[in-house]
Amino acid sequence: MKTKVTASFKILAAFLLVSTLAACAPSNSDVLSTALPGTDTDNSQSVPGTEDPSTPTLPEPDDEIKDSAKSLKIHAFADMNIDTSGTYANATISIVKSMISRQPAAILGVGDYIDGEKKSLSDSTYVNMWNQFSKKVLSFMRDANIPFLPTPGNHDAYYAQERRLYDSFWGKNKPNVEYVDDDNFPFYYSFIKEDVFFVSLDDANYSRLSNRTAQLAWLKEQLSSARAKGARARVVYGHIPLYSIVSSKANSSTVYENGVLAGERRTAGSNTLESILLSHNVDLVIFGHSHGFYSGHYTYPDGKKLQVVSMPCAGSSPRYLVGTSIRTPQGYVELVFSETNQLTIRYYNSSGTLQSLSSLPAALTLDSKNGVKYVR
């Protein structure tokens, strides 16, 4: 059934969050510049967090959004967190169906597909959760011939037992894409999709990257390669973020710091994840784990910037953006790379409705001591 497109929705579509890849010249240290946020004041759009997150009814893709046939459309989701019995929230299944209805070229999984990080669980419980993921999520993508590219989350691959079973599952379900380096698949690897270079990180552990020395050396090698430098864009995605953007309580300035890559911040040295991302022409970084949507640039006192999308959750427990009463609803993110080197970022909720960004704060403080902010 077609969804009626209101005039206000058309206005919203005109003010999508758009960033320009300035000819994607690999020699530039900051090739991605973000346009100013939209100034729409459309009050007919619901405030993030007020929608029913479990609405199963899905509209067909919106007729007003018509991307060029030459554009590359990629979807991403994070934090499904199936329970140990193998049950997903209604919102999760709706999100999967909505993504497929919009026919992306690929879907990125930004971690936490199951409910692990529990030493007490048996192998059979983990196998059942992965089987249910295959049945309730992955099978829809297979049927639509859409490759799904996973990166591990802390609930998927934290302990040795979980990592073994994660490796086993994805070894049997490896997506068919053009890999650049898949020696460490399904943990960290790189691939090309229509001349966009993608890197999956293995940051399922807290504080620092897994297999840190080897992985950082590999990441620098990948981002310095001819394939990466010659690509029209470079995208890195991983589960645990460098900074938290959420709080467990409304209007609280206390950051929910449960699991961040504090040991990978540039304040710890040049051989850290943050430093490498800043010095190797990365156009976009995607992080999960926070259960809150925000999109903009990490900005630093020396003028450097890093374009980052923080993912909403696709399962339960949306959290408050720090210092606000906003809980961005369950949903997914759509990335559209145009043939004219523009990147458009759209955020859809679980019922497939494009979310207004007008109520999001203009900036969030990430690290007050070192002057790091997250600016839309």
N, C-alpha and C positions, 0 to 999 in steps of 0.2 A: 504494500500500500504506500502510495506517495505521501510524503509529508508536505503540508502547505508551507511555502516559503514566505515569510512575512517581510515587510519592508525593512523592519529592524534587523532581520537576519541578513538581508542584503547589505545593509550598512556594515554589520559586523564582518561579513566576508571581505569587504573592501579594506578593512583595517587589520588584516591578519598580521601576525608577527613575521616580518620579512627581513632577511639579512642578505646582503650582497656579497657574493664571492668576487672580489675585485679582480676579475680576469684570472683568478686562482693562480697568480704568479707565484711559483714555489720559492722564489728568492726573497719574497717579502716576509718579514717576521710576524706580520699580523694581517693576513689577507682577507679576513672576514670582518666587515664593519656592519653593525646593526643599525637599521633605521630607527627613528624615534618611535616609541610605542604609540598605538592608536589612541585617538582622543575621543572616541565615541563615548557618549553618555547614555546609551540605550538602557533604559530602566526595565524594558520588557524582558531582557535577558536575566535569568535567575542568577543570584549570587552563588559562586562556587561553594559547594557544600550543602546546598538546600535541596538538591534534586534527590529523588528516590534512587539510591544506588543499586537497587536490585530489580529495576524495571526490565522485564525480559523482552518487551516489544521493540523491534528494530525497524527504523525507517530505511528506505532504500537510499543509496548515496545521493547527496544533494545536487540538484540539477544546476544550481547557480555556480558551483565550483567546477570549472572546466580547465583542467591542466592540459598543457600541450601534449600531444601524443609522443613527443620526443623527450618529455620529462621523465625522470626516474622517481618513482614513488616508493618510499620505504616506511614501514610501520615499526613501532617499538612499544613493548610493554614490559612491566616489571612487577614483582611481588604479588604473585597469584596465591602462594602459600596454601596449597591444598592441605586439608587436615589429615591426620594419620589414618583415618578410615577410608580416605580416597575421595572426599567430598569437596567440591568447589562451591563458592558463593555463586548465586545466580548472576551477579554482575560479571563474574569472570567469563562465564560462557557467553554472555551477551557481547562482551568486548571481543572475544575471538570471532564471533559471527559478524560483528560490525566491521572488524578489520578486513575479513575476507570479502565482504560485500563491496568494499572499496578497491579491491583488486590491486594490492601493492605488488611490486616486483619481488620483495622479500620482506620477512618479518624478523626483527632483532629481538631476542629474549635477553632482558637485562637482569636476570637472576631471580632466585627464590620461586621455583615452580612447585616445590613440595615443602613439607613441614619437618625438615630434619634439624640438624644441630642438636641432636639428642643421643647421647651415648647409650641410653637404655633401650633403643629400638633395635629389633632384630633385622637381619637381612631380608627376611620375608616381608616385613612391614614396608621397608624401603622399596622392594621390588613391586609390591602392590601399589604404592603411591606412584611410581614411575609408570606402571601399567595403566593406571587410571589417567595419568597425564597423557599418555599415548592415545587412549581411547577418547577422552573428552576434549582434548586440545589439539594434539599433533595430527590426529586423523583428519580433522577438518582442513588443515593446511595441506596435507598430502592430497586429499581429494581435489583441492583447488589448484594443485600443482604450484604451490607457493613455498619456496624454501624457507626454513626456520633456522636461524643462526643463533645458538645459545651462548651465553656467557654464564659462568657459575656464580651462584649466590651463597651466602653463609648458611642458608638452610638446605642447600643442595650438596655442598662439597666442603664442609668445614673440617670434619674429622676424617681420619684415614679410611674408615669403613665407608663413609659417604662418598669420598672421592673415588674409591674403587668401584662402587656401584654406579656413580655418575658416569665414570669413564666407560663402564660396560654398556650402559644404556645407550649413550650417544655413539659408541662404536658401532652399534647395530642400526643406528638411525641417523647416520651422517648425511647432512644435506648435500645436494648436488649443485655446487657453485664453482666458480673459477678461483681456486685457492692460490695464494701467493706462497704461503708457508703454513702447512698443516701438520708439521711434525709433532706439535704439542696439543693438537685437537683432542678433546673438546674444551681444553682449559684456556690456553692463549694461542691465537692463530690469526692469520690475515687472509683477506680475499678481495677480489675486485668484482664490482657489479656496475656495468655500464660506465666504466671509467671513473668510478668513485672507489677510493681505497678505504677498506674497513679493517679495523683491528679490534679483536676481542681480548680483553685483559682477564687474567686470573687473579682477582682480588676478593676472593671469598673469605679470606682471613682478615682480622682486624689489625689496625695500625699500619701494617706494611703489606706489600704485594707478596703473594705466594712465590716460592722459589725465586726470591727477590733478585739476587745477583745475576742469575741467568736470564730472568725475564726482562730486567731493565736493559741488559746488554742486547738482547733480542729486539726489544722495542726500538732502541736507538738505531739498530741496523735496519729494521723494517721501515722506519720513517725517513731514513737517509737513502733508501733504495731508489733506483731509477723509476720503478713502478709507482712508488709513493709520490716522488717529486713530479712525475709526469701526469699524475691523476688530476682531474678537475676539482677534487675535494678530498680531504683526508678526515675520516671519522673514527674516533676511538670510543669504545663503550665498555663499561665494567660495572659491577654491582655496587660495591661500597665506595662512597664518595670521599673526596678530600675534606669536605666540610659538611656539617649538618645544617639544614635550613629549617628544622621543625622543633616544636616544643610539645611536651605531653599535655600541656594545659593551655587554655585560651588566654590570649593577651599576656603571655608570660615571656620574659626576656631570657629565661633559662633554656639554653639550647639542649635538645635531646641528643646527647653525645654517644648513644649506644652504637658504637662501631663506626669510626671514621678512619681514614688513612692519614692520621696525624703525623706518622713517621715518614710520609711521602710528600710533605709540603716543602716548598722551596726554601723555607727558613732552616731546614735540616741539611741543605747543601745542594750542589749542582747535580749530583747523581741521585735525584729523586724523581718520582713520577711527575709532580707538578712542574719541576724545572725542565724536564724533557718535553712535556707537552707544550710549554711556552717557547722552547727554542727550536722546535722541529715543524713549524708551519702546520699545526693541527687546526683544522677549521671548525670542528665541533666535537665536544666530548659529551657523552651521555652517562649519567649515573642513576642507579636505583636506590633502594634501601631506605630512603627517608620517608616514603609514603606521602610525598607532597610534590605538586607540580610547581615549577618555576623555570623561566627561561630568560637568559640574558648573558651578560659577561661577568666573569670574575674580573675585578679591576684591582690594580696594585698601585702603591704609592709612586713607583717609578714609571707609571704610564702604560705598562704592559696590560694586555687583556687576553682573556681566554673565553671563548663562547661555550657555554655549558647548558644542557637541558637536564633538569632534575625531574625524574619520572613520578607521576602519580602511581598509586598502587592499583593493581588489577584484581585485588582480593579484598580482604577485610582491613579495618583499622587505618583509615585516613588520619593523618596527624595535622596539628595546627602549624601553619607557617609561623615562625618565631615572631613574637611581638604582636600577633594578630589573633582575630577570632575566626580566621578563614581556614577551613579544611577543604582542600581541593578534592573533588569527588573521584571515585574510581574511574579509570579511563585509560587511554592510550595516546600516543603521539604519532603524528604523520609528518614525515620529512619529504619535501618535494624539491628535487634538484632540477632546475630548468636548463634548457639548452643554452640559455643566455647567462649562465653562471649566477643564478639567484637561488637561494635556499629559503623555502617557505616552511615554517613550523606551525602546525595546527594541533590543537588539543581537543580530543573528543571524549565525552563521558560515556558511561556504560550503555546508555540507550542510543548511542550514535549521534548525539547532538554536539555541534561545534560549541566549545566553551568560550564565553566572553573572557577577555583578559583585563577588562577595565577596572575590576575591583582589586586586582593584585597590587601590592605595594610597589612603589617605584624602585626601591632598593632594599636589600637585606644586608645586615652586617654579619660577615662570616668570621672575621678574626679582628676584633677591635684593637688588640695589642699591636698587631702588625699592619693595620690599616687596609685589610682586605674586605672588599664589598662585592655584592652580587647585584648588578644593576641591569634593569630591563632595557 
